[in-house]
Amino acid sequence: MSSGEEIAFHVDPGGKLNGRIRVPGDKSISHRAVMLGSLAEGVTEVTGFLNGEDCMATLAAFRAMGVEIDGPEDGRLTVHGVGLHGLKAPAQALDLGNSGTSMRLMAGLLAGQSFDTTLVGDASLTRRPMRRVTEPLAAMGARIDTAESGTPPLRIHGGQPLRGMAYAMPVASAQVKSSLLLAGLYADGTTCITEPAPTRDHTERMLTGFGYPVTRTDDTVCLQGGGRLRATRIDVPADISSAAFFLVGACIAPGSDVVLEHVGMNPTRVGMIDILRLMGADIRVENPREAGGEPVADLRISSGVLRGVRIPEELVPLAIDEFPAIFIAAACAEGETVLTGAEELRVKESDRIQVMADGLVACGIDARPTPDGMRIRGGHLRGATVDSHGDHRIAMSFAMAALRSDGAMRIRNCANVNTSFPGFVELAAGAGLGIRQEAQS
């Protein structure tokens, strides 16, 4: 949980969204820019960096390991890389706050260092499973201790010789894939990761941008240990996971017409757009282009009538972070929406299946959780008080639900919105959402 006073969102019912909106920079890419920029030789310039609590936790961790980083100022960051073997032992445990991305990726990166490190986090992160990365890392030769339940803190023993390996991931996870590739930078031999389904490929793209050879064939990505990273320039696009809330808000609120600017359109991240289009959403891609090795575009969304669908399982890994918002769209659709194959949602910042189901039921919606998904029958949204359980994506999703509710929405435990989307309240209010932030009683 974020430090300081806990806050709630109060959102008036009804309204519509209009205008041109630029959401903050992509969180996944911002994390990786700091990590790889720190390990590169030379000075890496970053624009569009997300100044959110999660990314700032990553930045603070690398500063604690001796990396000089200037900024962020207006999204600009200058990283003075120390090379693959230039990190120094931190004086104390590295506190990664609420960021599961930071912890899982850094577990791989730090497994190859010569010094010991301990990774800790907030109450939410301390409940999240880590064996999915620590067990394959151990097969590479790493020594990482966890709590008895396989959760943080992680105690990483330095000085362990790592061996490249071929690993078939049992569950599609970009964080696991990235963690093992980062460990592979320090391993003797070749590391190859095979995915059961496509996941976001920001790590592979950025490694290539830093001049590190990566080979990709079908569902497998490989790299050879012992190379070098060369400093580069990175332009971070707007985060499609943050754009998701405005995408759904504009789809469900009659009279809405929104343009989301410079949104990252990485093909491993656009599952939500495909799902909303299957539901009948009017989403147009305008001005497609490339920025820093990543495809970007402007998205124009107009309101319309949505219908329930059975979500194709092959789209689930491509939209895994956006499902809280998709559930709100399903609640406003005609008919039933069925999600399966998404058990990963139960081990995010909260159990997103159960917490979203509880919130939707409080709003009068027929929402039935299943072990790996949910069945939602669209209906009439009532105003309600909903507990986000400190999960930023749930808080922002229910804020948008107020656009179709018959009464005010009050969402509790919203401080963690700042982990991924600083300025959400101001940006949403400027677009037409009747939202305000208040102290939680």
QUISULCOR-V299454 format. One record per helix or strand of 3 or more residues. SS is the DSSP state (A for helix, B for strand). FROM is the first residue (numbers start at 1). LEN is the number of residues. If there is no record, write none. Layout:
# QUISULCOR-V299454
ss=SS from=FROM len=LEN
ss=SS from=FROM len=LEN
This chain:
# QUISULCOR-V299454
ss=B from=7 len=5
ss=B from=18 len=4
ss=A from=27 len=13
ss=B from=41 len=7
ss=A from=53 len=12
ss=B from=68 len=6
ss=B from=76 len=7
ss=A from=100 len=12
ss=B from=117 len=4
ss=A from=125 len=3
ss=A from=131 len=9
ss=B from=143 len=3
ss=B from=154 len=4
ss=B from=166 len=3
ss=A from=174 len=11
ss=B from=190 len=5
ss=A from=202 len=8
ss=B from=215 len=3
ss=B from=220 len=5
ss=B from=233 len=3
ss=A from=240 len=13
ss=B from=257 len=8
ss=A from=271 len=8
ss=B from=282 len=10
ss=B from=294 len=9
ss=A from=313 len=3
ss=A from=317 len=15
ss=B from=336 len=4
ss=A from=343 len=5
ss=A from=352 len=11
ss=B from=366 len=5
ss=B from=373 len=5
ss=B from=385 len=3
ss=A from=392 len=13
ss=B from=409 len=4
ss=A from=415 len=5
ss=A from=424 len=8
ss=B from=435 len=5
